[in-house]
């Protein structure tokens, strides 16, 4: 269900090549920096912004925006940061909607891909509360074949939590996946796959859709 090592490698190579070529708009450059870190690149950046958003209003001013990028290792000229910020700040309030920024940062996806991602999350989220934790995995994902469960090193709950954490990356390890987490993760996976047909096949096989 998670990205393969090959998809991860190909995604990093694809976006590193884009960065090396140059001629990208500021938003395309930030997207390429995020995705050159792998399928969790956008998810990790989102986590950085959440930590900076101390009051939880899901809005960022320019300095917070800069801070989030730099915490994620995205170091570009301030003029590029400013141009990207202004492009997304369409109402010219001097603040960015956190959600609008993440949507803008995700690579464009066809409606068919968005539909598949939505179908997969709805299947994942058994009780429909918009959040997936280990209780949602019971009866859906088997821990019994995991080598650390079989050796007695991990409990079933630990296997479930590690599986959920695979969608989040190193900055968020709470064993919980939100719809936003899932969308950001699969935005990265989608960016690693050029063919809509292959993406459709991969999602249907992985999630038994």
Phi, psi and omega in degrees: 000327176277168182295147177281164178298325179294315178299319179299313181295315182294324178295312180301317181294317182301312185278336173292323177296320178299318179295321181292327180288327184077202180058035178255148172290162179306317180294319178297324179294315179296321177299316181295320177299315181296312185282342174290349175269355177116182187295338179268008185300313180291322179298317180295319177296320178300320179295321177300315180295322179298322180292327181283330182284076189297324183271358174070021181272000177059037174228147183230135170272180188296321182292322176294321177301312177301314183299318179297316179299316184288327175296331179272004178082014179265100184248108178228171179297147182299329179296325178289318177301315182295317181296319178295315179301313182294327179297322183274332180281068187292332180270001174057043178271349185084009177224150176255137166291124180305316183292318180297322179297314182294321177297318180294326183286330180297141177298147178303138179230147177290159177300327180294323178290316179301320180297318179296318179297318179296317179298318181296316180295319180299326176288321179297317185274082189299322183267000173071023182267004178084003180224136179249127173230188188296335180292331178290337184277342182299126181084353179249319183236128183265129178271349192294333182268356179291131184302325182283335172287317181294329179278350182087001182288322180242146172279171176299318180298320179295320177299315180299315182296320179294323176298314179296321180294339179296340178275347191252327183091180191291339185272352180219105184232053182261006179067026181227138177237121176269170176299322178298316177303313183295315180296317180295321179296310184286343169297321176291316178299315181301321181294340180273353186237116183281327187271125174299323181297315180291321178299317178300312180298315181299314182292319180293322179288317183294321186252003180053051182278000000 
